[in-house]
Amino acid sequence: MDELRVSSKLMNSLISRFIRKKIKRCCGQNVNVSFNQIVVTVKDGDKVRVHLELDADTTSSEFEKLMIKMLGLGDGE
């Protein structure tokens, strides 16, 4: 079993910034992301388990817009 852990402050900051920019570019929503840790485990050579730990803060109206866009519910409105 191989395992990769990322939990350093520098890497967490870079990953948080990357995720925040991707959400903004993809969905047009402002979401404050605080990435804490990622653990990638490879078992039996072909099974991969990814565990992400992050916090995201936004307003309730921005969250509603984000969910509507992600679920594809806003096309007919």
Secondary structure, DSSP 8 states (H G I E B T S, - for coil): -EEEEE--HHHHHHHHHHHHHHHHHHH----EEEEEEEEEEEETTTEEEEEEEEEEE--HHHHHHHHHHHHT-STT-
